[in-house]
Amino acid sequence: MGTPVDPVPEVIRRALADASDAPGYPLTAGTPALRAAIAAWVSRACGAGVDGLGVLPTIGSKELVAWLPTLLGIGPGDVVVVPSIAYPTYEDGARLAGATVVRTDSLTSLGPTPRVRLVWVNSPGNPTGRVLPAAHLRKVVDWARERGAVVASDECYLPLGWSAEPISVLSPQVSGGSYAGVLAVHSLSKRSNLAGYRAGFVAGDPALVAELLKVRKHAGMIVPAPVQAAMVAALEDERHAEEQRERYRARREVLRAAFTAAGFTVEHSEAGLYLWLTRGEDCWQTVDWLARRGILVAAGVFYGPTAGQHVRVALTESDEHIAAVAARLA
Ligand SMILES: Cc1ncc(COP(=O)(O)O)c(C=O)c1O
């Protein structure tokens, strides 16, 4: 269903343990070591320059997704745009703020004067595994800048490109070399198997990040000190991330072949942690058909009203379970 199952890498567990004597309050902004590690990783993984980049650790990325509209002062009468088929928390966060949610992948469909304050993009996407090309992201950023709206790009699956190369909103090809109005949201949950630690961060427009820091300090949204130390170890080590990526790559191949042979059509899924599948029938029929074989998947309708004929299959199961799925589909 999507929760990581492989071990937390030893190098990260050791860093957590070594930092466990932490009687004082941690820094909301992150330790200097963590801020430097985030900036260095963003520069490597997102192709972003470090000059003028705002960075801030978050308690996993879900809390930031859920509270970003509120933290930015978005409220009733404002519009938050979310992808038509999306991780549900974008909508939940807009609703927590009392804002109006519009689901669309095409900003031109919005009409002339909606009060759009925030546009969410998610590439590679959950649940579809779709990768948005640089030109598409660039159009979104230009559109939002013209209207003074913020673009929040949820990039938690960026390191998991398979048949397409995902690109960050912070890359100069998309941002035009300026971070104005853009925020990239990242997570170590999947890259480093740290879902249980709650370790994420946001990077981008320094003025927006400063505003988030100010509010989060007062709201007590602080990453625990041992987790901050663990994040430094995770960000500075690419080896474990590459090993984990290879595990997912192998599982993806097995599942892709097994579901295709069983008559499923795989759509998008060019990156990320999921296969987006359809049998051209109502998703609950597919969920039921698979459940009878002891295979649990997520119904497409969880992610949007236009996804009623799809199911989402996660790559986050042990090799043994993945092999069992393939055997049951054969
Ligand atoms: C698209 C997307 N964003 C954010 C998250 C939240 O991840 P976390 O809070 O573990 O960083 C998830 C988790 O599955 C996700 O799929």
The ligand as an SDF file (V2000), in Angstrom:
LIG
                    3D

 16 16  0  0  0  0  0  0  0  0999 V2000
    3.0650   12.6720   -3.0230 C   0  0  0  0  0  0  0  0  0  0  0  0
    3.3740   12.5330   -1.5680 C   0  0  0  0  0  0  0  0  0  0  0  0
    3.7150   13.6120   -0.8850 N   0  0  0  0  0  0  0  0  0  0  0  0
    4.0100   13.5420    0.4210 C   0  0  0  0  0  0  0  0  0  0  0  0
    3.9490   12.3450    1.1070 C   0  0  0  0  0  0  0  0  0  0  0  0
    4.2430   12.3410    2.5760 C   0  0  0  0  0  0  0  0  0  0  0  0
    5.3930   11.6830    2.8900 O   0  0  0  0  0  0  0  0  0  0  0  0
    6.1370   11.9070    4.2630 P   0  0  0  0  0  0  0  0  0  0  0  0
    5.2210   12.6460    5.1740 O   0  0  0  0  0  0  0  0  0  0  0  0
    6.4320   10.5490    4.7710 O   0  0  0  0  0  0  0  0  0  0  0  0
    7.3570   12.7020    3.9600 O   0  0  0  0  0  0  0  0  0  0  0  0
    3.5980   11.1830    0.4330 C   0  0  0  0  0  0  0  0  0  0  0  0
    3.5330    9.9050    1.1500 C   0  0  0  0  0  0  0  0  0  0  0  0
    3.1910    8.8790    0.6760 O   0  0  0  0  0  0  0  0  0  0  0  0
    3.2960   11.2750   -0.9530 C   0  0  0  0  0  0  0  0  0  0  0  0
    2.9450   10.2030   -1.6640 O   0  0  0  0  0  0  0  0  0  0  0  0
  1  2  1  0
  2  3  1  0
  2 15  2  0
  3  4  2  0
  4  5  1  0
  5  6  1  0
  5 12  2  0
  6  7  1  0
  7  8  1  0
  8  9  2  0
  8 10  1  0
  8 11  1  0
 12 13  1  0
 12 15  1  0
 13 14  2  0
 15 16  1  0
M  END
$$$$
